[in-house]
Amino acid sequence: MKRFLLAVPLLLAACAPAYTGPAPAANEVIVEAVSPVNLGSQLSPEREAGVSSFAQISAMLIVQSQYNTGLPGGYDGFTFPEGSDSMKILSAKEAPIHVQVQWRATNPTSNNTVDVLWESRPLGGKLVSVKVKATASDASVNTQQIETRLLDRFLSATGIRLVARGK
């Protein structure tokens, strides 16, 4: 019985998707993305992973009042600064979805801004690379903290499982 219990973690690790690409950057994660809703066989695993990742990033903006985004006090919440043009699909029409999404938060008193650029890129199967890069017009804003908080929130979403994380 003890041998069986010791073998379970090894079996589970063997069943997990393998990522053998380059190590992720500091603001990047490699995830297995699975839709939390049953899509049947309508999408390939690659397309389902891309759609799930994009949907999670978009949903995070909508529910941002429910978690700590890392923004300093005085900033309004993130918005899509260019409306629908803030979401750019970089992939071909029938290919798995590769997307960039821009968010912006503004401090109405100082007019300083924090811009966040998300990129979700399919890697094959259910694996997706998700990068987040924050920049700020105010040098005192801790952009690394914003990136970390947003990635942590993304990783806590249903259907998202961490495979590798940049250091």
C-alpha positions as CSV (number, residue, x, y, z in Angstrom):
1,M,0.0,0.0,0.0
2,K,2.8,2.4,0.8
3,R,4.4,1.8,-2.6
4,F,1.1,2.6,-4.2
5,L,0.8,5.9,-2.3
6,L,4.3,6.8,-3.3
7,A,3.7,6.0,-6.9
8,V,0.6,8.2,-7.3
9,P,2.4,11.6,-7.5
10,L,4.8,10.1,-10.1
11,L,1.8,8.9,-12.2
12,L,0.1,12.2,-12.0
13,A,3.3,14.0,-13.0
14,A,3.6,11.7,-16.0
15,C,0.1,12.5,-17.2
16,A,0.6,16.3,-17.0
17,P,1.4,18.1,-20.2
18,A,5.1,18.5,-20.7
19,Y,6.7,21.8,-21.6
20,T,10.2,21.5,-23.0
21,G,10.6,25.0,-24.5
22,P,12.8,27.9,-23.2
23,A,12.4,29.0,-19.6
24,P,9.7,31.6,-19.2
25,A,10.7,35.3,-18.7
26,A,10.2,37.0,-15.3
27,N,6.7,38.2,-16.2
28,E,5.6,35.1,-18.1
29,V,3.8,31.9,-17.2
30,I,3.2,28.7,-19.1
31,V,-0.2,27.3,-18.3
32,E,-2.5,24.4,-19.2
33,A,-5.7,26.2,-20.1
34,V,-9.0,24.3,-20.2
35,S,-12.4,25.8,-20.6
36,P,-14.5,25.7,-17.4
37,V,-17.6,25.2,-19.6
38,N,-18.1,22.1,-21.8
39,L,-17.4,23.1,-25.4
40,G,-17.9,19.5,-26.6
41,S,-15.7,18.7,-29.6
42,Q,-16.3,22.1,-31.3
43,L,-12.7,23.3,-30.8
44,S,-9.3,21.7,-31.0
45,P,-7.3,21.6,-27.7
46,E,-5.1,24.4,-29.0
47,R,-8.0,26.7,-29.9
48,E,-9.8,25.9,-26.6
49,A,-6.7,26.8,-24.6
50,G,-6.3,30.1,-26.5
51,V,-9.9,31.0,-26.1
52,S,-9.9,30.1,-22.4
53,S,-6.8,32.1,-21.7
54,F,-8.2,35.2,-23.5
55,A,-11.5,34.9,-21.8
56,Q,-9.9,34.7,-18.4
57,I,-7.8,37.9,-19.1
58,S,-10.9,39.7,-20.3
59,A,-12.9,38.6,-17.3
60,M,-10.3,39.7,-14.9
61,L,-10.8,43.3,-16.0
62,I,-14.5,43.1,-15.3
63,V,-14.1,41.7,-11.8
64,Q,-11.0,43.7,-10.8
65,S,-12.7,45.3,-7.8
66,Q,-12.8,41.8,-6.2
67,Y,-9.0,41.4,-6.0
68,N,-5.8,43.4,-5.4
69,T,-4.4,44.5,-8.8
70,G,-1.3,46.1,-7.2
71,L,-2.3,49.6,-8.3
72,P,-1.3,52.3,-5.8
73,G,-4.0,54.4,-4.1
74,G,-5.5,57.2,-6.2
75,Y,-5.7,55.3,-9.4
76,D,-9.0,54.4,-11.1
77,G,-9.5,50.8,-12.1
78,F,-8.1,49.4,-15.3
79,T,-10.0,49.9,-18.5
80,F,-9.6,49.1,-22.2
81,P,-8.1,52.5,-23.3
82,E,-8.9,52.0,-27.0
83,G,-12.2,50.1,-26.5
84,S,-12.3,47.0,-28.7
85,D,-9.1,48.1,-30.4
86,S,-7.3,47.3,-27.1
87,M,-7.7,43.6,-28.0
88,K,-5.5,42.7,-31.0
89,I,-5.7,39.2,-32.4
90,L,-2.3,38.3,-33.8
91,S,-3.1,34.9,-35.2
92,A,-4.6,33.9,-38.5
93,K,-8.3,33.4,-38.7
94,E,-8.4,29.6,-38.2
95,A,-5.3,29.3,-36.1
96,P,-5.3,29.0,-32.3
97,I,-5.9,32.4,-30.8
98,H,-2.8,34.6,-30.2
99,V,-3.8,37.9,-28.7
100,Q,-2.5,41.1,-27.1
101,V,-4.8,43.0,-24.7
102,Q,-4.0,46.4,-23.4
103,W,-5.3,47.8,-20.0
104,R,-4.8,51.3,-18.6
105,A,-5.4,52.8,-15.2
106,T,-5.3,56.6,-14.7
107,N,-4.7,58.7,-11.6
108,P,-7.3,61.5,-12.2
109,T,-5.4,64.0,-9.9
110,S,-1.9,63.7,-11.5
111,N,-3.0,62.3,-14.9
112,N,-0.3,59.6,-14.5
113,T,-1.1,56.2,-16.1
114,V,-0.3,52.6,-15.6
115,D,-0.4,50.6,-18.8
116,V,-0.5,46.8,-18.8
117,L,0.1,44.7,-22.0
118,W,-1.1,41.1,-21.8
119,E,0.0,38.6,-24.4
120,S,-1.5,35.1,-24.7
121,R,0.2,32.8,-27.2
122,P,-0.6,29.2,-27.9
123,L,2.3,26.7,-27.6
124,G,0.5,23.5,-28.7
125,G,-2.0,21.2,-27.1
126,K,-3.5,22.9,-24.1
127,L,-0.4,24.9,-23.3
128,V,-0.4,28.7,-23.5
129,S,2.3,31.3,-22.8
130,V,0.9,34.3,-20.9
131,K,3.0,37.4,-20.5
132,V,2.1,40.6,-18.7
133,K,4.2,43.8,-18.9
134,A,3.3,46.9,-16.8
135,T,4.7,50.4,-17.5
136,A,3.9,53.6,-15.6
137,S,4.4,57.3,-16.3
138,D,5.1,57.7,-12.6
139,A,8.5,56.2,-11.6
140,S,7.3,55.5,-8.1
141,V,4.7,52.9,-9.2
142,N,5.9,49.4,-8.6
143,T,5.2,47.8,-11.9
144,Q,6.7,44.5,-10.9
145,Q,4.2,44.2,-8.1
146,I,1.4,44.9,-10.5
147,E,2.6,42.2,-12.9
148,T,3.0,39.7,-10.1
149,R,-0.5,40.4,-8.6
150,L,-2.1,40.1,-12.0
151,L,-0.4,36.9,-12.9
152,D,-1.2,35.4,-9.5
153,R,-4.9,36.3,-10.1
154,F,-4.8,34.8,-13.6
155,L,-3.3,31.6,-12.2
156,S,-6.1,31.3,-9.6
157,A,-8.8,31.1,-12.3
158,T,-10.8,28.0,-12.9
159,G,-9.4,26.0,-15.8
160,I,-5.9,27.4,-15.5
161,R,-3.0,25.2,-14.2
162,L,0.5,26.4,-13.8
163,V,3.2,24.5,-15.8
164,A,6.2,26.8,-15.5
165,R,6.8,30.3,-14.2
166,G,9.6,32.8,-14.9
167,K,11.8,33.9,-12.1
